[in-house]
Amino acid sequence: MTTELYIATLVVAVFFGIFGLLRWLLQKRERSERKSEECFRRTLVRMRSDRASLQGAAAQLLAKRRPQAQSAINSYLFALPGWIHEVPVALEKLDVSFSESPVDPIPAPPTARLPQTLIPYKRLSECIERLTRPKDFNDYPHYRLLVIEPLSLQFSRTPSSYFQKIDFGQYLEYSWLDQRLPLWLRRGGSIRLWRTISQPRDYVVLAGVSTLTLLHDGSALRFLMHQRGRLETAYAMGTFHVIPAGEFQPACEAPASFENDLDIWKSIMREYAEEVAGATDYDGHSNVPFNYDLAPYRELENERKSGNIRLFYFGTGIDPISLQGEILTVAVFREDTFQRIFPVIRTANREGKINTDGNRWGHPFTDAECRRYISSNTLATAKLLLTLALRNTSLFYECFASQEPRTACQSKA
């Protein structure tokens, strides 16, 4: 009996010992997961709020590691020779098309730097969705950029998605700031890609379109800038940027949209409607193609055809940290045309403030005013656009100098 009691006591002791050990290990794991997730949230906040300064640091490092990816006219983005134009070309001369060459399928996204949990995260976008619960976080269709040539951009015929921009692009930004890693290892992903990329197809590169808006009153130019809100936006908070700016993607999931919306001007028009006119975002999950025969798209298209809007292309570069594409454009409007299309002068939109005079769209396009933005907390793409535009002020001024506005009927005649 004594032996049996001893064995029973020993079994119970071993059981509770194992149970206690497992409980301690589980609690330790939970503490480690919480610490890892808290570190992730802090890193994400810094990534979103220090965007401009991070781009500046990356550009300086890029100049040392791969100097041929920058030039006298571009010290902000990764751009190989021929990608950025010192003098802009008419946007109509840019050939935007689907590539007919085969392309390797998109690999599984990297996960090594994500929070370490018992059930591993498969993508950065999954981390963001589960740990920060953003209000508006949709995986809309997107175009994957494959080839940049001086006068052409080629995209994959296989639809990509916005979350891939996060999983491959923002992942590199997150790694850049991950305080758990030594400095050389944090930057390693971007730096390795700097050395190997010859075209966007060498990585998963999706693109956005940034447009500098210039208003011509017949004797002088004005321009618009946007300051992204700290509460209204979840990315690049508090920074200055050109307006409009947005992702280059089809308007919705309708099969016809993927084909028909491969058009930079259509993308620009949608962003003008949302950011300047205050239109609501179109449902990206809709299967009904977008209707461009409504205001203000119809008016924008008619005025462009009439010659009262001139569009220019400065080239395409790649963000030095995220390795995502930046398509650089300029839209020059007759000022009265812009006022007619957008009669309500807005000083704010859903994403922040529109830097404009209270009774007139924009500010004077002067060297001093532009350089104030270039030296401020401004995104790299906007800095490059302002720098290039200043070099070409006379070209933009000549667009409508001493010319009478034309109507659609006159342009057809």
BELGINOR-V854271 format. One line per field, one symbol per residue. phi: phi as a letter, one per 20 degrees, with the letter a starting at -180 (. if undefined). psi: psi as a letter, one per 30 degrees, with the letter a starting at -180 (. if undefined). A space follows every 50 residues. Layout:
phi->???
psi->???
This chain:
phi->.fffffffffffffgfffffffffffffffffffffffffffffffffed gffffffffffgfeebgfecbfebdddfbfgnfddfdfdfgfeeedbefe efcfffffffcgefgecfdffebfgfgffeedlffdbceffbeefdcdcg cbcdcffefdbgfffffdefgffffgdfffdfgfegegfffffgfdfdbg ffbeddccddceedddeocbdcbdccdffedfcdblfmeebfcebafebf faefgfffffefbfffffgfffffedenffffffefddgfdeedfeffff ffffffnecddcceocccgfeeldfcedccdddffffffffcfeeddbcf dqdefbffdbfncgedgfffffffedfdfgfffffffffffcgfffffgc fldfgddgfffff
psi->eeeeeeeeeeeeeeefeeeeeeeeeeeeeeeeeeeeeeeeeeeeeeeffg eeeeeeeeeeeefeeiffglaffjgeljjlkfekkekllkfffkjjlkkf kkkklklklkffglkjlejkkfleeeeeeeffhkejjkilllkkkekkle gkkklkfkkalefeeefeefeeeeeffjfflleeeefeeeeeeeffkflf ffajjlllkkkkkkkjgfflkllklkjklffflgkhkflkllklklkjll fagkeeeeefgijeeeeeeeeeeefefgllkkjfgkgjkkjgglkgeeee eeeeefgfkkklkfakakkfefhlkjkjlkjjkkeeeeeeeifjjkglaf gakjjllegkkalkileeeefeeegaikkeeeeeeeeeeefgeeeeefeg khkkklleeeee.
